[in-house]
Amino acid sequence: MLDMGENYGPLNTKNGSKVNFYMVMPITRAETAYKLEYGMSALIDKFEEKDVPMIIDMYRKSVV
């Protein structure tokens, strides 16, 4: 599964503030159906199998 560990964790700034990072990934209808049937972890596994970059690509082909 995607390791969101310390690479994507909160960033502590010099002044003591904490910045959280979030990611939004548009998915196709087929991917949505797959997620509903098998769960988010299974969909993330599909993204990893297909080596989908974490860059929004509106022309990206479905992973399922």
Phi, psi and omega per residue, in radians:
M1 nan 2.703 3.120
L2 -0.977 2.259 3.105
D3 -1.641 1.823 -3.137
M4 -1.569 0.101 -3.137
G5 -0.468 -2.449 -3.021
E6 -1.209 -0.334 3.118
N7 -1.112 -0.507 -3.077
Y8 -2.082 0.193 -3.106
G9 -1.270 3.134 3.127
P10 -1.054 2.571 3.092
L11 -1.819 2.170 3.082
N12 -1.604 2.133 -3.112
T13 -1.497 2.955 -3.119
K14 -1.081 -0.557 -3.113
N15 -1.523 0.135 3.072
G16 1.614 -0.066 3.091
S17 -1.290 2.697 3.113
K18 -2.012 2.291 3.122
V19 -1.970 2.144 3.077
N20 -1.692 2.508 3.122
F21 -1.940 2.345 3.123
Y22 -2.179 2.744 -3.119
M23 -2.277 2.423 3.044
V24 -2.051 2.252 -3.139
M25 -2.205 1.934 3.077
P26 -1.121 2.424 3.120
I27 -2.207 2.720 -3.116
T28 -1.378 2.955 3.082
R29 -1.063 -0.700 3.123
A30 -1.104 -0.710 3.119
E31 -1.172 -0.653 3.087
T32 -1.093 -0.804 3.120
A33 -1.072 -0.731 3.121
Y34 -1.078 -0.780 3.130
K35 -1.073 -0.747 3.138
L36 -1.128 -0.597 -3.121
E37 -1.422 -0.729 -3.000
Y38 -1.943 -0.244 3.129
G39 1.758 2.825 -3.086
M40 -1.137 -0.663 -3.134
S41 -1.066 -0.691 3.124
A42 -1.150 -0.674 3.115
L43 -1.170 -0.737 3.096
I44 -1.058 -0.686 3.082
D45 -1.038 -0.694 3.101
K46 -1.104 -0.741 3.107
F47 -1.046 -0.717 3.131
E48 -1.194 -0.727 3.121
E49 -1.011 -0.693 -3.108
K50 -1.544 -0.007 3.118
D51 0.955 0.826 -3.141
V52 -1.270 2.164 3.129
P53 -1.233 2.656 3.140
M54 -1.463 0.833 3.097
I55 -2.180 2.331 -3.131
I56 -1.185 2.165 3.111
D57 -2.285 1.811 -3.060
M58 -1.181 -0.138 3.117
Y59 -1.875 0.165 -3.129
R60 -1.094 2.399 3.101
K61 -1.383 2.638 3.122
S62 -1.075 2.573 3.125
V63 -1.577 -0.069 3.127
V64 -2.036 nan nan
